[in-house]
Amino acid sequence: MEQDLIELEGKLSRLIAHASSLRAANEALRRDLAAALSDNRDLQRRVGQAAVRLDALIARMPVE
């Protein structure tokens, strides 16, 4: 019985450590996702601005 409790304690300790590790990894992934979403918004804005500039250049091209 005593040995079972010792084994259970060890398993519980490993489970707690693993859960803590997963929590830290999850937090890092959330930060990475937030940064990627921010970069994506910035890139979308820049592509939109480039499209407007291209449209303006095309509009100024002479028609043959």
C-alpha positions as CSV (number, residue, x, y, z in Angstrom):
1,M,0.0,0.0,0.0
2,E,2.8,2.4,0.9
3,Q,4.6,1.7,-2.4
4,D,1.4,2.4,-4.3
5,L,1.1,5.8,-2.6
6,I,4.7,6.6,-3.4
7,E,4.2,5.6,-7.1
8,L,0.9,7.6,-7.2
9,E,2.7,10.6,-5.7
10,G,5.5,10.4,-8.4
11,K,2.9,10.1,-11.2
12,L,1.0,13.1,-9.8
13,S,4.2,15.1,-9.6
14,R,5.0,14.3,-13.2
15,L,1.5,15.1,-14.3
16,I,1.6,18.5,-12.5
17,A,5.0,19.3,-14.1
18,H,3.7,18.3,-17.5
19,A,0.6,20.4,-17.1
20,S,2.8,23.4,-16.1
21,S,5.0,22.8,-19.2
22,L,1.9,22.7,-21.4
23,R,0.6,25.8,-19.9
24,A,3.8,27.7,-20.6
25,A,3.9,26.4,-24.2
26,N,0.3,27.5,-24.6
27,E,1.1,31.0,-23.4
28,A,4.1,31.2,-25.8
29,L,1.8,30.0,-28.7
30,R,-0.8,32.7,-27.8
31,R,1.9,35.4,-27.8
32,D,3.2,34.1,-31.2
33,L,-0.3,34.0,-32.6
34,A,-0.9,37.6,-31.4
35,A,2.3,38.7,-33.1
36,A,1.5,36.8,-36.3
37,L,-2.0,38.3,-36.4
38,S,-0.6,41.8,-35.9
39,D,2.0,41.2,-38.7
40,N,-0.8,39.9,-41.0
41,R,-2.9,43.1,-40.4
42,D,0.1,45.2,-41.1
43,L,0.8,43.3,-44.3
44,Q,-2.8,43.5,-45.4
45,R,-2.8,47.3,-44.9
46,R,0.4,47.6,-46.9
47,V,-1.0,45.5,-49.7
48,G,-4.1,47.7,-49.8
49,Q,-1.9,50.8,-50.0
50,A,0.1,49.3,-52.8
51,A,-3.1,48.4,-54.7
52,V,-4.3,52.0,-54.4
53,R,-0.9,53.3,-55.8
54,L,-1.0,50.7,-58.6
55,D,-4.5,51.7,-59.5
56,A,-3.5,55.4,-59.6
57,L,-0.5,54.6,-61.8
58,I,-2.6,52.5,-64.2
59,A,-5.2,55.3,-64.4
60,R,-2.4,57.8,-65.5
61,M,-1.1,55.5,-68.2
62,P,-1.8,56.7,-71.7
63,V,-4.4,54.8,-73.7
64,E,-3.2,53.6,-77.1
